[in-house]
Amino acid sequence: MTEAAATAQAEVKAPKVDKAGRAYGTGRRKDAVARVWIKPGSGNVTVNGREIAKYFARPVLRMIVNQPFVALDRAGSFDVQCTVKGGGLSGQAGAVRHGISRALDNFSPEFHKVLRSGGFLTRDSRVVERKKYGKRKARRSFQFSKR
């Protein structure tokens, strides 16, 4: 029994937190890459030095970013600071969400099961299909003209 208890404790990950009490996570979506730091706080979210409401003006994008906190019932209990590069706003919002999820997983391993079951830790691998020669776009052909 003591060996089973020892292996169960070994399987639980230790929190990865720096000296400032922050946890880090990298998120990716399409061409966007987000570097995210979280720490316990009042719920302030800054993206590239700007407030979330200024950076992600559309409410749907803000909802996407806050999904991991809502799934954990921890909305407004963490301060998030992130830098995001590449892609468009939709991809950047997905990258920030992925980074927040990874940072939460590093902050407290107890969150892992809820985040994994919600699909927040899995990178969305869908990217834009490349254009092929002889086609107008990736799959769209040129318009057929009979005469």
C-alpha positions in Angstrom: 0.0 0.0 0.0 2.8 2.4 0.8 4.3 1.9 -2.7 1.0 2.6 -4.4 0.7 5.8 -2.4 4.2 6.8 -3.3 3.6 6.3 -7.0 0.3 8.2 -6.8 2.2 11.2 -5.3 4.9 10.9 -8.0 2.3 11.1 -10.8 0.9 14.4 -9.5 2.9 17.2 -11.1 4.4 19.9 -9.0 3.3 23.5 -9.8 5.7 25.4 -12.0 5.7 28.9 -10.6 8.6 31.5 -10.8 9.9 33.7 -7.9 7.2 36.4 -8.7 4.4 33.8 -8.2 3.7 33.7 -12.0 3.0 30.6 -14.1 3.9 30.6 -17.8 2.2 29.0 -20.9 2.8 29.2 -24.6 -0.3 29.1 -26.8 -0.6 28.6 -30.6 -3.4 28.8 -33.1 -3.1 29.2 -36.9 -0.1 31.5 -37.3 -0.5 33.2 -33.9 1.8 32.6 -31.0 1.0 33.8 -27.5 3.3 34.0 -24.4 1.1 34.1 -21.3 2.0 34.8 -17.6 -0.7 34.4 -14.9 -0.7 35.2 -11.2 -3.4 35.4 -8.6 -5.0 38.8 -8.7 -8.2 40.8 -9.5 -8.8 39.6 -13.1 -6.8 42.2 -15.1 -6.0 41.0 -18.6 -3.4 42.9 -20.7 -2.6 41.8 -24.2 0.5 43.5 -25.8 0.4 46.2 -23.1 -3.3 47.1 -23.8 -6.5 46.2 -21.9 -8.4 43.2 -23.3 -11.4 45.4 -24.2 -9.2 47.6 -26.3 -7.2 44.8 -28.0 -10.1 42.3 -28.6 -12.9 44.7 -29.4 -15.4 42.0 -30.4 -17.2 40.4 -27.4 -16.8 36.9 -29.0 -13.0 37.2 -28.9 -13.1 38.2 -25.2 -15.4 35.3 -24.5 -12.9 32.9 -26.1 -10.1 34.2 -24.0 -12.0 33.9 -20.8 -13.3 30.3 -21.4 -10.7 28.5 -19.3 -11.5 30.7 -16.3 -15.2 30.1 -16.7 -14.7 26.3 -17.0 -12.7 26.4 -13.7 -15.1 28.9 -12.0 -12.2 31.2 -11.4 -13.3 34.2 -13.5 -11.7 37.4 -12.1 -9.2 35.6 -9.8 -6.1 35.7 -12.0 -4.2 38.6 -13.6 -3.1 37.7 -17.1 -0.2 39.4 -19.0 0.5 38.2 -22.5 2.3 39.1 -25.7 0.9 37.7 -29.0 2.4 37.8 -32.5 1.3 36.7 -35.9 -2.0 35.8 -37.5 -5.3 37.7 -37.2 -7.4 38.6 -34.2 -9.3 35.3 -34.2 -6.2 33.2 -34.2 -4.6 35.4 -31.6 -7.6 35.0 -29.3 -7.3 31.2 -29.7 -3.6 31.4 -29.0 -4.2 33.4 -25.8 -6.8 30.9 -24.7 -4.4 28.0 -25.3 -1.6 29.9 -23.4 -3.9 30.7 -20.5 -4.9 27.0 -20.2 -1.3 25.8 -20.2 -0.3 28.5 -17.6 -3.3 27.4 -15.4 -2.1 23.8 -15.7 1.4 24.8 -14.7 0.0 27.0 -11.8 -2.0 24.2 -10.3 -2.0 20.6 -11.5 -5.5 20.2 -9.9 -6.9 22.1 -12.9 -5.6 19.6 -15.4 -8.6 17.3 -15.5 -11.1 20.1 -16.1 -9.0 21.8 -18.7 -8.2 18.5 -20.5 -11.9 17.5 -20.6 -12.9 20.9 -21.9 -10.4 20.6 -24.7 -8.4 23.7 -23.7 -5.0 22.0 -23.5 -5.2 20.6 -27.1 -3.7 22.7 -29.8 -6.1 23.4 -32.6 -4.0 22.1 -35.5 -6.2 23.5 -38.3 -4.2 25.9 -40.5 -4.9 27.5 -43.9 -4.5 25.1 -46.8 -1.9 26.3 -49.3 -2.8 27.4 -52.8 -2.2 24.9 -55.6 -1.0 25.7 -59.1 -3.7 25.5 -61.8 -6.3 26.6 -59.2 -7.6 30.0 -58.3 -7.4 29.3 -54.5 -6.6 26.1 -52.5 -9.5 24.2 -54.0 -11.4 26.7 -56.1 -10.9 26.2 -59.9 -11.1 28.9 -62.5 -14.6 29.5 -63.9 -15.5 27.2 -66.7 -16.5 28.9 -69.9 -18.2 26.7 -72.6 -17.7 29.2 -75.4 
